[in-house]
Amino acid sequence: MEVKIGVQHAPREIVLESGQSAEEVERAVSEALAGKSALLSLVDDHGRKVLVPADRLAYVELGEPTARKVGFSAL
């Protein structure tokens, strides 16, 4: 799923493809905003960890899960 994260005082947003479900990402964002953790921590499809300070979050946009297309047929 595509996740876009807006960070305060940053001109660009962070965009990553995550294998986590929408519920897992939403839970992590909620915990960060509630003060249970100081950082929002997400893992992308390549195993890289993205850490954003919870007090700098402007917005988090969750996209729909993308199905990977396999094959060589014409569109």
C-alpha positions in Angstrom: 0.0 0.0 0.0 1.2 3.5 -0.7 1.7 5.8 2.3 2.3 9.5 2.0 3.6 11.4 5.1 3.6 15.1 5.4 6.2 16.6 7.7 5.9 20.1 9.2 8.4 22.6 7.8 9.5 20.2 5.0 8.8 21.1 1.4 8.3 17.5 0.2 6.3 14.6 1.5 7.6 11.1 2.3 6.2 8.5 -0.1 6.7 4.8 0.5 5.2 1.4 -0.5 4.6 -0.6 2.6 3.6 -4.2 3.0 1.8 -3.4 6.2 -2.0 -3.3 6.2 -4.0 -0.1 6.5 -5.0 -1.1 10.0 -1.3 -1.6 11.1 -0.3 1.8 9.7 -3.3 3.5 11.2 -2.5 2.0 14.6 1.1 3.1 14.4 0.0 6.7 13.5 -2.5 6.7 16.3 0.0 5.6 18.9 2.5 8.2 17.8 0.0 11.0 17.9 -1.4 9.8 21.3 2.1 10.1 22.8 2.7 6.4 23.3 5.8 6.6 21.1 7.9 9.6 20.2 8.5 8.3 16.6 6.2 7.0 13.8 8.0 3.9 12.6 7.0 2.3 9.3 8.8 -0.4 7.1 8.7 -0.2 3.3 8.7 -3.1 0.8 12.5 -3.1 0.7 12.9 -3.6 4.4 14.0 0.0 5.1 12.6 1.6 8.2 11.2 5.2 8.0 11.2 7.1 11.3 9.3 10.4 11.6 9.1 12.4 14.9 5.5 12.3 16.1 5.4 16.0 16.9 6.4 16.9 13.3 3.6 14.9 11.6 1.4 17.1 9.4 -0.7 14.4 7.7 -0.6 10.7 6.7 -2.4 9.6 3.6 -3.1 5.9 3.1 -3.6 4.7 -0.5 -5.4 1.6 -1.7 -3.4 -1.7 -1.7 -1.8 -2.1 -5.1 -2.1 -5.5 -6.8 1.0 -6.4 -8.7 0.4 -7.3 -12.3 2.3 -10.3 -13.6 2.6 -11.3 -17.2 3.2 -9.9 -20.6 -0.3 -9.4 -22.0 -1.4 -6.1 -23.6 -3.3 -3.6 -21.5 
